[in-house]
Amino acid sequence: MATSEDSLEILLNRATDPSQQEADVAKITAFCDKVNAELEGPLLSTRLLAHKIQSPQEKEALYALITLEACVKNCGRYFHQEIGKFRFLNELIKVVSPKGCFGLSLVRAQKVSILLQAPA
């Protein structure tokens, strides 16, 4: 499935593909493994995830949140440092703020709220 040549972006696109019936754990794990393997993995992955979380496609955004949750659990200290930075947190806040939630589902907003409150 995933090769060592696959980029983080390709792996995230596979993990968040909205045509899937449900989140694919193997694809999410491949993404997390790549984040851990690359020197710039934590920095690049948080930028990619922030973009996907704000997707207008509901399934894609939810799969991105599930992928984020998996990365929090499986990626190391450097990933945790990146998601703790203002830049990333500000992107999550956009999703749950009343202004940012226009047209977004309550489920998605609640998922982000839960992630923000959960200890790493």
Secondary structure, 3 states (H helix, E strand, C coil): CCCCCCCHHHHHHHHCCCCCCCCCHHHHHHHHHHHHHCCCHHHHHHHHHHHHHCCCCHHHHHHHHHHHHHHHHHCCHHHHHHHCCHHHHHHHHHHHCCCCCCCCCHHHHHHHHHHHHCCC
